[in-house]
Amino acid sequence: MPAGFLHRVLPLFAVAFLAAGCASFTGYPDSVVEPGDELTQLKPYFLPPMLKTYDDTVPETDRRKLRDQIVYARMRAYDIQFREFEKALTAQAGATALTTDLLALTLSGLSATVGGEGAKSALSVASGGVLGAKGNINKDLFYEKTLPALFTQMEAQRLKARVAIETGLGMADADYPLRKAFIDLETYLSAGSLPGALSGITQDAGTKTKDAESEIQSIRVSRDATRIQGDDGKGEASVEAITARIDTLTDLQAIGLVKVMEAEVAKLSPDDLKLVQGFDTTNKRYTYGVSAREFLRRLLLHEDPTAETIKRWTDAIDNAVK
Amino acid sequence: MPTQTEVETYPKATVTNDQMNRRRDRYLKAGASSCTLTDDGTNWILTTVWPEVAT
């Protein structure tokens, strides 16, 4: 095979491989429904007439139902957009890494099998060039290291924003009107953006600095409690049963329950709440299920194991798992 | 990791040793790094060291 021919054909191979890579290496399964079609269906929930319908709807129970529909529709639209955004970023990173690998392998293979020193040399040079290009691309930390960290941050911030919305939707329309939900939806939207993730990472870094500072001295809490006088051991089995139920909560359920029970305990014993909140100075309980469950177990322990407490916790868990 | 030390005092006149031991066991089960029961003659003193919640 003449070396001149290879010199002319090789760039075409390269372009074909790279183009193919851009289309296929997303790492995500295809959507069942075309994302654009679903977004079109959700569009009315973003338009002014829907807001007017909401304002005009009476009674309150109907307005609340419509509020929930609008909020969930918008969240769904943001979820679709976020997945597409994530896919696009992953595809870009994947295409860069995999197509250069494949192209380099193909060129190396050809150089070993074709005859003629000129052709071998041309293919080896081309293969080396491709790997060299990959070396440069791999130095791009954005795709190699930063992107997964940003995805993790975006997912965590989106979950946190989602909890705020879900908690709000548990309230009456008068307490959590649509326009208030829009503020939380805006947070949800920006949580799924690169600037939002970067800002979150910067804030976390600040929190970690504070965290390190607080390691120097531990907080000492002294209190003269009388609650134990009512603990005759009978409530112990119920506390165990509630603890077991806390352990079976999903991440979202546990995070939602933290907010509810924190508010409940604040009404009964602000001092105990302050103490328990000190167990989680970086507010991990609003983001991570495992932290939320541990926080709940400790919160429960700092309450009197009375029949009233047991009922309050049982009811709250029942609501959380509905 | 930051820790919190919680010191609780309970009057010995009204709180039994069993009740205090139960409380200590619960705290240890819930993730306390240490939980020590002592007394000063009049009061039970329960000293508990809590780590930050896990992630």
Interface residues (C-beta under 8 A of the other chain):
Chain A: D211 S214 E215 S218 I219 R220 V221 S222 R223 D224 A225 T226 I228 Q229 D231 D232 G233 E236 V239 T243 L275 G278 F279 D280 T281 T282 K284 R285 Y288 V290 S291 E294 F295 R297 R298 L301
Chain B: M1 P2 T3 Q4 T5 E6 V7 E8 T9 Y10 T14 V15 D18 Q19 M20 R22 R23 R26 Y27 A30 G31 V49 W50 E52 V53 A54 T55
